Amino acid sequence: MESMLNNNEKREIKKKIEIKVLPPGPRAKEIVELDSKYLMTSTKSLPVVASRAEGCFVEDVDGNTFLDFAAGISVLNMGHVHPKITSAVESQLRKLWHFAGTDFYYREQVDAAKALGEITPGKFEKKVFFTNSGTESNEASIKVAKAHTKRQQFVGFIGGFHGRSQGALAFTASRPVHHKGFFPHMVGVEHVPFPNPYRNPFGIDGYENPDELVNRVIDYIEKWTFKTYVPPENVAGFLVEPIQGEGGYIVPPMNFFKELKKLADQYDQLIIMDEVQTGFGRTGKFFASEHFGIAPDIMSLAKAIASGIPMGATIARSDLDFPEPGLHSNTYGGNVLASVACVATINAMKEENAVKNSETQGKHLNKRLHELQEEFDFIGDVRGLGLMQAVDFVKDTKTREPATKLRDRIEYTSFENGLILLSTGLSAIRLIPPLNVTEGEIDQGIEALRKGIKAAL
Ligand SMILES: Cc1ncc(COP(=O)(O)O)c(C=O)c1O
């Protein structure tokens, strides 16, 4: 392998932002054009064209070095090309790639399932179904819940995002464009408000009155949804993100999930927690559910689970296992390389105290973002847990009217200043660096964001 690397590939990637040519440079432009010719229209948001990456830094095809605060949408929690995860996958590549874990056996898949059972919340026995993405994990979670409860209805939350296949899309409620021309989806999904402290349909300031907000949402479900049109005994469960990701990095009040669980328990309904974006240390705990003191019955996982080798998982209480073979399966789930990457990711996270670093650096990032909020009066809100942070841009801090266009401009001008960011929700930008980011790298990111903000005005 070593001998195959040419000098360019051996060269270390710089550990600081360096913009040599205003991005997108000529080579990047060429690839962006080819992309639009050969690939279907999807969701591309920035013309950054990567060629190599290491840790928190990405080199583009024109030789620019960017600081990556998008981390492949919270996939690269241990950073790009982590040496230990790379060498685990490299050595597996020479032994066995794929063996159809649907029908046959191999140790690596069992090891990955065991490792996931150990780090996920809940001291009960668990079982795993491996998938290839977050969407597919939610599909499996829905089927596990249906098969166990023999019930067909579910409750989802406005602002939630769970994927784009027709089952997962039935729960997704973060942007109308996701649904345009695609109705009807899976029937039996009712949406209720999420306790968004910053903007909610009740007009409650949830930072000042968190209990009132939680009570209103629980009342809404119990006194309106369940009393007027959704028979609670027909509801299999709730599919919910602990912190809404695509909906804008919305952290609900800390007692919300305990109250939701109390309600669900009254009717033997399950809590399915979608930790696709919040999982694997992102929020300063291994899983965000831990912040809220609940152990979900079923969890949907993906993204950071295998550091970028495509993988997802549904993990549930063992007693929720499918009652007979053949009810659910797939070809690639728990693929050998993905399973090895999953175990190597978890080991690296533990060895390098990545979860603790997410908590520590998350506090630093939050503090630095609050400084920007003092400086710029159009930053209405800074929110998040651990290294899952967001800034929300508003036209007026009193009305909290979203400043979507300004947000979009800042995302772009920050990119021109060497910082890769992703927007979320109506008017927020998320900051999700790899969990092993250093304080110095966060400070570099804040400087680039400050330059980006000033350039956007
Ligand atoms: C919370 C959540 N669930 C599900 C998904 C879908 O995951 P995937 O894109 O891997 O299918 C996402 C993707 O952003 C997500 O954030």
The ligand as an SDF file (V2000), in Angstrom:
LIG
                    3D

 16 16  0  0  0  0  0  0  0  0999 V2000
  -31.9700   12.2290   12.4790 C   0  0  0  0  0  0  0  0  0  0  0  0
  -31.7900   11.6340   11.1260 C   0  0  0  0  0  0  0  0  0  0  0  0
  -32.4480   10.5070   10.8150 N   0  0  0  0  0  0  0  0  0  0  0  0
  -32.3150    9.9220    9.6150 C   0  0  0  0  0  0  0  0  0  0  0  0
  -31.4950   10.4580    8.6570 C   0  0  0  0  0  0  0  0  0  0  0  0
  -31.3370    9.7940    7.3330 C   0  0  0  0  0  0  0  0  0  0  0  0
  -30.1020    9.1980    7.2870 O   0  0  0  0  0  0  0  0  0  0  0  0
  -29.4540    8.7440    5.8730 P   0  0  0  0  0  0  0  0  0  0  0  0
  -29.2390    9.9870    5.0940 O   0  0  0  0  0  0  0  0  0  0  0  0
  -28.2010    8.0270    6.2690 O   0  0  0  0  0  0  0  0  0  0  0  0
  -30.4410    7.8430    5.2370 O   0  0  0  0  0  0  0  0  0  0  0  0
  -30.7900   11.6350    8.9360 C   0  0  0  0  0  0  0  0  0  0  0  0
  -29.9100   12.2480    7.9120 C   0  0  0  0  0  0  0  0  0  0  0  0
  -29.5200   13.3780    7.9900 O   0  0  0  0  0  0  0  0  0  0  0  0
  -30.9470   12.2390   10.2030 C   0  0  0  0  0  0  0  0  0  0  0  0
  -30.2990   13.3580   10.5190 O   0  0  0  0  0  0  0  0  0  0  0  0
  1  2  1  0
  2  3  1  0
  2 15  2  0
  3  4  2  0
  4  5  1  0
  5  6  1  0
  5 12  2  0
  6  7  1  0
  7  8  1  0
  8  9  2  0
  8 10  1  0
  8 11  1  0
 12 13  1  0
 12 15  1  0
 13 14  2  0
 15 16  1  0
M  END
$$$$
